[in-house]
Amino acid sequence: MISGKFLLTSIVISMVVFPLSVLAWEWEDTFDVSGVEYVYSLLEDSGGYLYAGTNNASVVYRSDDGGVNWEPKSSWGELEAKSLIEASDGFIYCGTGGSLMGRVYKSDSQGDSWDPTADLSGTSTINCLLDASDGFIYVGTTVSSQVTIYKTNNGGTSWTPAGTISSAASVYCFLEDSEGSIYVGTGYSAGVVYKTTDGGGSWVPTGVLSGAQTVNTLIQASDGRIYAGTGYSNGDVFYSTDGGDSWVPVGNLSGVSDVGSLLEASDGYLYAGTGYTGQIFYSMDNGTSWQLTTYASGGGARDYVIYLLESSDYFLYAGNGWTTGNVFKTSTAIIETPTPAPTQPTPTFTPTPSLPTYTPTPSPIPPTPTPTPPCIHSGDVDFNGYFSAGDAQITFNITMELHNPSPEEFCAADCDWNYMVTAGDAQTIFGNIFGGVCSEPIPGL
């Protein structure tokens, strides 16, 4: 690492599936701008625009087409545009520095215009910015003596000191972990990670990172580990599983003087941008071992990869510098994105008109005719053949003549023979002959 040249802020990217085969891509240079020696910071905003902060008269460049073309969007006179973030208030903030006082600018027009925030007296460089979950924007600075961290919750109208770190000359990176604790990576003579759990009221040094002179980058991976990239003369990667109480060195990045940027990408790999020859490594086992990707170098004898970014369409970008400032991009996306299934047209349902229900009118059922039983009329039957009493015939005939009943009346079902036959014994004999049933056929009829 080159002292005061690195801006690294935390990047934590969610894991997704569909990784490609190992590194089925190469690095391609997308940035060919004369006069740029360093690309310190990269940003993709919520609208998909890419930004590059450079040392070229504090120029921020913007690309609207995925890095194919870059257009300058600022010029403030300071020497370097060191840090870029998009905050939750909708503004893009840029921290600057160099020989003049460090200052933060902001834009709500995708970089077309910028407004200065309040002065940060005593600072020479704004190395890093953090939009924290507590509603404050924090700035990490470089000063001539002890480091002061500042914060604002009013868009930079004013800045409030958020603690000092007397043993450090620069704050190079921020990280807010999943529990809301804020970490800073510091250096120059000794690389130490400090931590606050009270919004900067106090900063406590974490465990020792053996051999580190600067802490250039901090990230939290999806498994909860916190990784630190260190350097100045010997670049290493450390991780912590206990909130920084202890740090474990991982891997062996041979020949690396600085680890300038760390990134956990959507393919599940860890990437490390390094110096001094612009190498980018990747690890498939949480940093235990590292393999070299293709070079992302500007072609000079000395190059440093200062910033790594994954875009929303799964391309990796690398900002580097020393000989020439470049922005490199992977030749393909690092994961295969599933092709959405074509939208099937929603079938239009036309209901079939209901046919009227036909209920046949039942045909009237003709009444069942009541069979007319054979009826007894006077003179039809010689009752003397049935009745032993000789007067029975006379009695019957007299009854019929007196009452002259109709056949229906005479054949009524109640067979009230007393109506017709008055002689008691004749009634008995008459009922016995016909079984008491009016409809019983009478012999001889």
Disulfide bonds with the S-S distance in Angstrom:
Cys375-Cys411 2.09
